Amino acid sequence: MKFAFSLKNKLKIAFLLLCIMCCTLLIRFLEDKSVEKINASFISMYNDRLIPATDLYFIAENLYHKNAILQKALLGNDVLQGSTVLVKMNKHNRSIDSLITKYELTLLVKQEQSFLNELKKALLVQQGLEAKVLSLAGAEGRIIYESMGKNAADQTLAKLSALIKIQSKVGNDLIKGSKIFVSGTKVYSTFQVILAVVIGIMIVAIISASNVVKIHSDKFNLN
């Protein structure tokens, strides 16, 4: 009887230890998945949000320089006129095109893609008007710039501003997602601690029950 009870307790303890091992492995697997998702979120934050946001800033900087060159040319304050001014403008245009091509390689949400298409259209309109303004003589070029050129430049900046704002929104969504994964990891860790405590209590209870049976068995043998 004593041997049977001892064997039974050992089997229970072995089963409980097996449960601990399985639960620990499962929790470890879930934690690793959460860590991978958090890591992916931070990588995406850098590659698809931080770097593109910097590229959008440089696009804005090139637009600013182009506008300054155009205004100097129209006011006659630029010593480099005609084809030389156009060369300088085209240099900034190529830089903008390069930055947009780089931006298109990043992960874009649907709204970003839509705003990017609008920006590209606005840039084409602006570049066309800039070339027309520079091809005309002084006063006529200034009239076109005042009537249409400024508005085209403002539209381009508005599209660019909308795209920059989307970067912030999507970045906040990524941060929220990371917080969810972190919360999940905390839940797994808490569950693991609770499981360990429960299993420990059960093991102590089994050992205590075994000691009680042993005491009763010893008393029975003495009698």
C-alpha positions as YAML, in Angstrom:
chain: A
units: angstrom
residues:
- id: 1
  name: MET
  ca: [0.00, 0.00, 0.00]
- id: 2
  name: LYS
  ca: [2.79, 2.38, 0.97]
- id: 3
  name: PHE
  ca: [4.69, 1.54, -2.22]
- id: 4
  name: ALA
  ca: [1.56, 2.06, -4.34]
- id: 5
  name: PHE
  ca: [0.87, 5.43, -2.75]
- id: 6
  name: SER
  ca: [4.50, 6.50, -3.21]
- id: 7
  name: LEU
  ca: [4.42, 5.49, -6.88]
- id: 8
  name: LYS
  ca: [1.14, 7.32, -7.36]
- id: 9
  name: ASN
  ca: [2.60, 10.52, -5.86]
- id: 10
  name: LYS
  ca: [5.72, 10.26, -8.02]
- id: 11
  name: LEU
  ca: [3.54, 9.93, -11.12]
- id: 12
  name: LYS
  ca: [1.53, 12.99, -10.10]
- id: 13
  name: ILE
  ca: [4.67, 15.02, -9.50]
- id: 14
  name: ALA
  ca: [6.13, 13.86, -12.82]
- id: 15
  name: PHE
  ca: [2.91, 14.86, -14.59]
- id: 16
  name: LEU
  ca: [2.92, 18.26, -12.91]
- id: 17
  name: LEU
  ca: [6.57, 18.82, -13.88]
- id: 18
  name: LEU
  ca: [5.68, 17.86, -17.45]
- id: 19
  name: CYS
  ca: [2.86, 20.42, -17.39]
- id: 20
  name: ILE
  ca: [5.30, 23.06, -16.11]
- id: 21
  name: MET
  ca: [7.73, 22.25, -18.91]
- id: 22
  name: CYS
  ca: [5.04, 22.38, -21.61]
- id: 23
  name: CYS
  ca: [3.57, 25.63, -20.30]
- id: 24
  name: THR
  ca: [7.03, 27.18, -19.97]
- id: 25
  name: LEU
  ca: [7.90, 26.23, -23.54]
- id: 26
  name: LEU
  ca: [4.59, 27.60, -24.82]
- id: 27
  name: ILE
  ca: [5.01, 30.88, -22.94]
- id: 28
  name: ARG
  ca: [8.60, 31.13, -24.14]
- id: 29
  name: PHE
  ca: [7.41, 30.64, -27.73]
- id: 30
  name: LEU
  ca: [4.75, 33.34, -27.35]
- id: 31
  name: GLU
  ca: [7.26, 35.74, -25.75]
- id: 32
  name: ASP
  ca: [9.71, 35.19, -28.62]
- id: 33
  name: LYS
  ca: [6.95, 35.97, -31.11]
- id: 34
  name: SER
  ca: [6.08, 39.17, -29.23]
- id: 35
  name: VAL
  ca: [9.75, 40.22, -29.16]
- id: 36
  name: GLU
  ca: [10.02, 39.57, -32.93]
- id: 37
  name: LYS
  ca: [6.96, 41.72, -33.57]
- id: 38
  name: ILE
  ca: [8.30, 44.51, -31.35]
- id: 39
  name: ASN
  ca: [11.65, 44.36, -33.16]
- id: 40
  name: ALA
  ca: [9.88, 44.44, -36.54]
- id: 41
  name: SER
  ca: [7.87, 47.47, -35.42]
- id: 42
  name: PHE
  ca: [11.01, 49.39, -34.45]
- id: 43
  name: ILE
  ca: [12.78, 48.44, -37.68]
- id: 44
  name: SER
  ca: [9.75, 49.60, -39.65]
- id: 45
  name: MET
  ca: [9.67, 52.78, -37.58]
- id: 46
  name: TYR
  ca: [13.25, 53.51, -38.66]
- id: 47
  name: ASN
  ca: [13.21, 52.30, -42.28]
- id: 48
  name: ASP
  ca: [9.63, 53.21, -43.24]
- id: 49
  name: ARG
  ca: [8.98, 56.29, -41.09]
- id: 50
  name: LEU
  ca: [12.11, 58.05, -39.79]
- id: 51
  name: ILE
  ca: [14.21, 57.83, -42.96]
- id: 52
  name: PRO
  ca: [11.29, 58.72, -45.30]
- id: 53
  name: ALA
  ca: [10.40, 61.67, -43.04]
- id: 54
  name: THR
  ca: [13.98, 62.90, -43.50]
- id: 55
  name: ASP
  ca: [13.65, 62.46, -47.27]
- id: 56
  name: LEU
  ca: [10.43, 64.51, -47.26]
- id: 57
  name: TYR
  ca: [12.28, 67.24, -45.39]
- id: 58
  name: PHE
  ca: [14.96, 67.30, -48.09]
- id: 59
  name: ILE
  ca: [12.25, 67.51, -50.76]
- id: 60
  name: ALA
  ca: [10.89, 70.58, -48.98]
- id: 61
  name: GLU
  ca: [14.41, 72.02, -48.81]
- id: 62
  name: ASN
  ca: [14.89, 71.56, -52.57]
- id: 63
  name: LEU
  ca: [11.54, 73.21, -53.24]
- id: 64
  name: TYR
  ca: [12.61, 76.17, -51.11]
- id: 65
  name: HIS
  ca: [15.89, 76.56, -53.02]
- id: 66
  name: LYS
  ca: [14.09, 76.30, -56.36]
- id: 67
  name: ASN
  ca: [11.67, 79.05, -55.38]
- id: 68
  name: ALA
  ca: [14.54, 81.27, -54.25]
- id: 69
  name: ILE
  ca: [16.36, 80.76, -57.57]
- id: 70
  name: LEU
  ca: [13.22, 81.50, -59.57]
- id: 71
  name: GLN
  ca: [12.42, 84.67, -57.67]
- id: 72
  name: LYS
  ca: [15.98, 85.98, -58.05]
- id: 73
  name: ALA
  ca: [15.82, 85.28, -61.77]
- id: 74
  name: LEU
  ca: [12.50, 87.12, -62.13]
- id: 75
  name: LEU
  ca: [13.74, 90.10, -60.14]
- id: 76
  name: GLY
  ca: [16.92, 90.24, -62.18]
- id: 77
  name: ASN
  ca: [19.10, 89.83, -59.07]
- id: 78
  name: ASP
  ca: [20.71, 86.61, -60.22]
- id: 79
  name: VAL
  ca: [23.85, 87.15, -62.24]
- id: 80
  name: LEU
  ca: [23.43, 83.70, -63.77]
- id: 81
  name: GLN
  ca: [20.50, 84.05, -66.18]
- id: 82
  name: GLY
  ca: [18.84, 82.01, -68.90]
- id: 83
  name: SER
  ca: [20.10, 78.49, -69.44]
- id: 84
  name: THR
  ca: [22.33, 78.61, -66.33]
- id: 85
  name: VAL
  ca: [19.30, 79.26, -64.10]
- id: 86
  name: LEU
  ca: [17.47, 76.38, -65.78]
- id: 87
  name: VAL
  ca: [20.44, 74.10, -65.09]
- id: 88
  name: LYS
  ca: [20.34, 75.01, -61.41]
- id: 89
  name: MET
  ca: [16.57, 74.39, -61.29]
- id: 90
  name: ASN
  ca: [16.91, 71.03, -63.03]
- id: 91
  name: LYS
  ca: [19.56, 69.98, -60.51]
- id: 92
  name: HIS
  ca: [17.04, 70.42, -57.71]
- id: 93
  name: ASN
  ca: [14.36, 68.68, -59.79]
- id: 94
  name: ARG
  ca: [16.60, 65.62, -60.21]
- id: 95
  name: SER
  ca: [17.31, 65.61, -56.50]
- id: 96
  name: ILE
  ca: [13.56, 65.68, -55.76]
- id: 97
  name: ASP
  ca: [12.88, 62.87, -58.25]
- id: 98
  name: SER
  ca: [15.61, 60.78, -56.64]
- id: 99
  name: LEU
  ca: [14.15, 61.29, -53.17]
- id: 100
  name: ILE
  ca: [10.64, 60.39, -54.35]
- id: 101
  name: THR
  ca: [11.94, 57.22, -56.01]
- id: 102
  name: LYS
  ca: [13.64, 56.27, -52.75]
- id: 103
  name: TYR
  ca: [10.45, 57.08, -50.82]
- id: 104
  name: GLU
  ca: [8.39, 54.81, -53.08]
- id: 105
  name: LEU
  ca: [10.55, 51.82, -52.08]
- id: 106
  name: THR
  ca: [9.40, 52.07, -48.44]
- id: 107
  name: LEU
  ca: [6.27, 50.52, -46.97]
- id: 108
  name: LEU
  ca: [3.35, 52.81, -47.85]
- id: 109
  name: VAL
  ca: [-0.17, 52.62, -46.48]
- id: 110
  name: LYS
  ca: [-3.06, 53.27, -48.88]
- id: 111
  name: GLN
  ca: [-3.47, 56.90, -47.85]
- id: 112
  name: GLU
  ca: [0.27, 57.56, -48.20]
- id: 113
  name: GLN
  ca: [0.26, 56.16, -51.74]
- id: 114
  name: SER
  ca: [-2.68, 58.39, -52.63]
- id: 115
  name: PHE
  ca: [-1.02, 61.53, -51.24]
- id: 116
  name: LEU
  ca: [2.27, 60.62, -52.93]
- id: 117
  name: ASN
  ca: [0.51, 60.37, -56.31]
- id: 118
  name: GLU
  ca: [-1.03, 63.80, -55.70]
- id: 119
  name: LEU
  ca: [2.38, 65.21, -54.80]
- id: 120
  name: LYS
  ca: [3.94, 63.83, -58.00]
- id: 121
  name: LYS
  ca: [1.18, 65.42, -60.08]
- id: 122
  name: ALA
  ca: [1.65, 68.76, -58.30]
- id: 123
  name: LEU
  ca: [5.40, 68.61, -58.90]
- id: 124
  name: LEU
  ca: [4.91, 68.03, -62.63]
- id: 125
  name: VAL
  ca: [2.57, 71.03, -62.85]
- id: 126
  name: GLN
  ca: [4.98, 73.21, -60.90]
- id: 127
  name: GLN
  ca: [8.00, 72.17, -62.98]
- id: 128
  name: GLY
  ca: [6.09, 72.85, -66.19]
- id: 129
  name: LEU
  ca: [5.16, 76.36, -65.05]
- id: 130
  name: GLU
  ca: [8.72, 77.06, -63.87]
- id: 131
  name: ALA
  ca: [10.11, 76.13, -67.28]
- id: 132
  name: LYS
  ca: [7.51, 78.34, -68.97]
- id: 133
  name: VAL
  ca: [8.26, 81.29, -66.68]
- id: 134
  name: LEU
  ca: [12.01, 81.01, -67.34]
- id: 135
  name: SER
  ca: [11.48, 80.74, -71.10]
- id: 136
  name: LEU
  ca: [9.65, 84.08, -71.22]
- id: 137
  name: ALA
  ca: [11.08, 87.57, -70.98]
- id: 138
  name: GLY
  ca: [11.00, 89.51, -67.67]
- id: 139
  name: ALA
  ca: [7.56, 91.10, -67.25]
- id: 140
  name: GLU
  ca: [5.60, 88.35, -68.99]
- id: 141
  name: GLY
  ca: [7.35, 85.67, -66.94]
- id: 142
  name: ARG
  ca: [6.59, 87.54, -63.72]
- id: 143
  name: ILE
  ca: [2.89, 87.76, -64.66]
- id: 144
  name: ILE
  ca: [2.66, 84.00, -65.17]
- id: 145
  name: TYR
  ca: [4.54, 83.39, -61.92]
- id: 146
  name: GLU
  ca: [2.24, 85.70, -59.94]
- id: 147
  name: SER
  ca: [-0.95, 84.32, -61.53]
- id: 148
  name: MET
  ca: [-0.17, 80.59, -61.63]
- id: 149
  name: GLY
  ca: [3.38, 79.84, -60.44]
- id: 150
  name: LYS
  ca: [2.89, 80.80, -56.80]
- id: 151
  name: ASN
  ca: [-0.36, 78.84, -56.59]
- id: 152
  name: ALA
  ca: [1.31, 75.76, -58.08]
- id: 153
  name: ALA
  ca: [4.16, 76.02, -55.54]
- id: 154
  name: ASP
  ca: [1.64, 76.37, -52.70]
- id: 155
  name: GLN
  ca: [-0.27, 73.31, -53.92]
- id: 156
  name: THR
  ca: [2.93, 71.28, -54.00]
- id: 157
  name: LEU
  ca: [3.82, 72.28, -50.45]
- id: 158
  name: ALA
  ca: [0.27, 71.46, -49.31]
- id: 159
  name: LYS
  ca: [0.53, 67.93, -50.76]
- id: 160
  name: LEU
  ca: [3.95, 67.50, -49.18]
- id: 161
  name: SER
  ca: [2.64, 68.70, -45.81]
- id: 162
  name: ALA
  ca: [-0.23, 66.17, -45.98]
- id: 163
  name: LEU
  ca: [2.26, 63.40, -46.68]
- id: 164
  name: ILE
  ca: [4.43, 64.42, -43.73]
- id: 165
  name: LYS
  ca: [1.41, 64.38, -41.42]
- id: 166
  name: ILE
  ca: [0.58, 60.82, -42.52]
- id: 167
  name: GLN
  ca: [4.09, 59.79, -41.48]
- id: 168
  name: SER
  ca: [3.34, 60.92, -37.94]
- id: 169
  name: LYS
  ca: [-0.05, 59.15, -37.87]
- id: 170
  name: VAL
  ca: [1.31, 55.82, -39.11]
- id: 171
  name: GLY
  ca: [4.25, 56.13, -36.71]
- id: 172
  name: ASN
  ca: [1.81, 56.52, -33.80]
- id: 173
  name: ASP
  ca: [-0.04, 53.40, -34.99]
- id: 174
  name: LEU
  ca: [3.23, 51.46, -34.92]
- id: 175
  name: ILE
  ca: [3.93, 52.66, -31.39]
- id: 176
  name: LYS
  ca: [0.45, 51.57, -30.27]
- id: 177
  name: GLY
  ca: [1.06, 48.15, -31.84]
- id: 178
  name: SER
  ca: [4.37, 47.82, -29.99]
- id: 179
  name: LYS
  ca: [2.66, 48.70, -26.70]
- id: 180
  name: ILE
  ca: [0.15, 45.90, -27.30]
- id: 181
  name: PHE
  ca: [2.96, 43.40, -27.89]
- id: 182
  name: VAL
  ca: [4.75, 44.59, -24.73]
- id: 183
  name: SER
  ca: [1.53, 44.19, -22.74]
- id: 184
  name: GLY
  ca: [1.18, 40.67, -24.13]
- id: 185
  name: THR
  ca: [4.70, 39.82, -23.01]
- id: 186
  name: LYS
  ca: [3.90, 41.07, -19.50]
- id: 187
  name: VAL
  ca: [0.76, 38.90, -19.44]
- id: 188
  name: TYR
  ca: [2.78, 35.84, -20.46]
- id: 189
  name: SER
  ca: [5.33, 36.51, -17.71]
- id: 190
  name: THR
  ca: [2.61, 37.01, -15.10]
- id: 191
  name: PHE
  ca: [0.88, 33.80, -16.17]
- id: 192
  name: GLN
  ca: [4.18, 31.96, -15.92]
- id: 193
  name: VAL
  ca: [4.70, 33.18, -12.33]
- id: 194
  name: ILE
  ca: [1.13, 32.27, -11.33]
- id: 195
  name: LEU
  ca: [1.51, 28.83, -12.90]
- id: 196
  name: ALA
  ca: [4.76, 28.22, -11.05]
- id: 197
  name: VAL
  ca: [3.17, 29.24, -7.72]
- id: 198
  name: VAL
  ca: [0.11, 27.02, -8.28]
- id: 199
  name: ILE
  ca: [2.21, 24.02, -9.26]
- id: 200
  name: GLY
  ca: [4.47, 24.63, -6.26]
- id: 201
  name: ILE
  ca: [1.48, 24.67, -3.91]
- id: 202
  name: MET
  ca: [0.17, 21.45, -5.45]
- id: 203
  name: ILE
  ca: [3.53, 19.74, -5.05]
- id: 204
  name: VAL
  ca: [3.76, 20.83, -1.41]
- id: 205
  name: ALA
  ca: [0.21, 19.55, -0.86]
- id: 206
  name: ILE
  ca: [1.10, 16.15, -2.34]
- id: 207
  name: ILE
  ca: [4.24, 15.89, -0.22]
- id: 208
  name: SER
  ca: [2.26, 16.88, 2.90]
- id: 209
  name: ALA
  ca: [-0.39, 14.28, 2.11]
- id: 210
  name: SER
  ca: [2.34, 11.69, 1.66]
- id: 211
  name: ASN
  ca: [3.79, 12.54, 5.09]
- id: 212
  name: VAL
  ca: [0.36, 12.25, 6.72]
- id: 213
  name: VAL
  ca: [-0.21, 8.83, 5.17]
- id: 214
  name: LYS
  ca: [3.26, 7.75, 6.32]
- id: 215
  name: ILE
  ca: [2.50, 8.82, 9.90]
- id: 216
  name: HIS
  ca: [-0.80, 6.93, 9.91]
- id: 217
  name: SER
  ca: [0.93, 3.92, 8.40]
- id: 218
  name: ASP
  ca: [3.63, 3.97, 11.11]
- id: 219
  name: LYS
  ca: [0.97, 4.18, 13.84]
- id: 220
  name: PHE
  ca: [-0.90, 1.28, 12.28]
- id: 221
  name: ASN
  ca: [2.27, -0.84, 12.24]
- id: 222
  name: LEU
  ca: [2.97, -0.02, 15.91]
- id: 223
  name: ASN
  ca: [-0.51, -1.11, 16.87]
...
